[in-house]
Amino acid sequence: MRRVLIAAACVGALALGGCAAAKNMDAAKATRPKNPHAALEYLARILKEDPANQEAINLANEIGKEIAADADAKVRHFEEGKKYAQAVAVCDRVLATRSFLKKVPGNIDIFVNEEERPRLAKLAAQQFYDRADGLAKETPVTVPTAKKAAIAFRRSLGFVPGFRDAQQRYESMRDAAMTRVAFGRFKCARGTDFLVPRFQSELKEIITGLNPEFLEISGNRNPQTNAVLTGTIEASFNDTGWRGSKKKNKVTKQRQIGTEQVQTGTDAQGNPIIEEQPVYEEYTLVATWTEFERRTAATLTLRYEIRDLQGNQMDAGSGSLKMSDQKQYAGQFGGTTGEEDYEDAIPFYVKQMPKQRVEPASFEQLCNAMSGKWKAKGKPVYKFGHKIYTRFSGQRGN
């Protein structure tokens, strides 16, 4: 019997494996027309489980030949149109798939002319270098032009590291396009001046972490400063003070006040059966108390703006945060406190409430808490950093 069970388990495992292989084969065939690279990934799943699956090996080799032929045609097309960067991208896609297949059983390969990619990369590097060189020779070289030239030199280096003198000229053009921003004086609401250094340091931290290409931020002005970042921290505070609300609760109960003789029947001779039974009375328990509540809330509105030395606004943004705190307690208990079971009249939720007053967060405590959160993802300082990064990073038009 045990042998039969083991055999059945093996058959079940093989059936499940065959089912998965069939699904991956169907997916590969369906994906092949639109994305042959993805089709190979489905076939790789089959071969990892069954390295000798000849159907998967044959289909993978067919697709590999198609990819090589298609890539060759695209490269020729892009090269004829002098779109060398696109041609390099095609080569990189095929090389990535080839590298992937080397880790897959079945000895599947894609034909790649290994001299193509370096040759095309050199052409792309020269193309971007020539574009940058032309921009750099314009007179005068404006900041937008210097930025475009720097990006083109950078892209040249991306195709061929150390290409000619592109690194040196990239640094020169980037320096000419650099916006050097110094923090200026921030206006702030009374009692929030302690937040300014934190706002500045965390905004700088976020921007620096994003590594904007054409922006430097410093704490103080210097001869190279060409823009000033200032802003405001506005605040409002609301405090309800302690507010009391009187509450009352009644509970009707029963208690024994004595006993009485009660005929409960007759015996066999017809004599009455008398039993002593308890006598109850209803009574009411009353609990009174006061529920005290106090709520504090603070709102910070943050604004920044970057202006050049001529006073022209280059960038700006604003955002708000709000935080509140609420405390409650119950006190001033009264009612039928002399009754032994008086507590039965106090609702459970009231018993769970604190019996002593604890003050909610103060304005400064709320502001401190918010300043710890304002650089979290989606919050104002985080948004400010990304907005400034987008404005000065040079990522647009790459």
Stockholm file with secondary structure:
# STOCKHOLM 1.0

chainA/1-398         MRRVLIAAACVGALALGGCAAAKNMDAAKATRPKNPHAALEYLARILKEDPANQEAINLANEIGKEIAADADAKVRHFEEGKKYAQAVAVCDRVLATRSFLKKVPGNIDIFVNEEERPRLAKLAAQQFYDRADGLAKETPVTVPTAKKAAIAFRRSLGFVPGFRDAQQRYESMRDAAMTRVAFGRFKCARGTDFLVPRFQSELKEIITGLNPEFLEISGNRNPQTNAVLTGTIEASFNDTGWRGSKKKNKVTKQRQIGTEQVQTGTDAQGNPIIEEQPVYEEYTLVATWTEFERRTAATLTLRYEIRDLQGNQMDAGSGSLKMSDQKQYAGQFGGTTGEEDYEDAIPFYVKQMPKQRVEPASFEQLCNAMSGKWKAKGKPVYKFGHKIYTRFSGQRGN
#=GR chainA/1-398 SS CHHHHHHHHHHHHHHHHHHHHHHHHHHHHHHTTTCHHHHHHHHHHHHHHCTTCHHHHHHHHHHHHHHHHHHHHHHHHHHHTTCHHHHHHHHHHHHHHHHHHTTSTTCCCCCCCTTHHHHHHHHHHHHHHHHHHHHHTSSSCCHHHHHHHHHHHHHHHHHSTTCTTHHHHHHHHHHHHCEEEEECCCEECTTCGGGHHHHHHHHHHHHHHHCCTTEEEESSCCTTCCEEEEEEEEEEEEECCCEEEEEEEEEEEEEEEEEEEEEEEECTTSCEEEEEEEEEEEEEEEEEEEEEEEEEEEEEEEEEEEEETTSCEEEEEEEEEEEEEEEEEEEEEEESTTSTTGGGGSCHHHHHSCSSCCCCCCHHHHHHHHHTTTTSTTSHHHHHHHHHHHHHSSCTTC
#=GC SS_cons         CHHHHHHHHHHHHHHHHHHHHHHHHHHHHHHTTTCHHHHHHHHHHHHHHCTTCHHHHHHHHHHHHHHHHHHHHHHHHHHHTTCHHHHHHHHHHHHHHHHHHTTSTTCCCCCCCTTHHHHHHHHHHHHHHHHHHHHHTSSSCCHHHHHHHHHHHHHHHHHSTTCTTHHHHHHHHHHHHCEEEEECCCEECTTCGGGHHHHHHHHHHHHHHHCCTTEEEESSCCTTCCEEEEEEEEEEEEECCCEEEEEEEEEEEEEEEEEEEEEEEECTTSCEEEEEEEEEEEEEEEEEEEEEEEEEEEEEEEEEEEEETTSCEEEEEEEEEEEEEEEEEEEEEEESTTSTTGGGGSCHHHHHSCSSCCCCCCHHHHHHHHHTTTTSTTSHHHHHHHHHHHHHSSCTTC
//
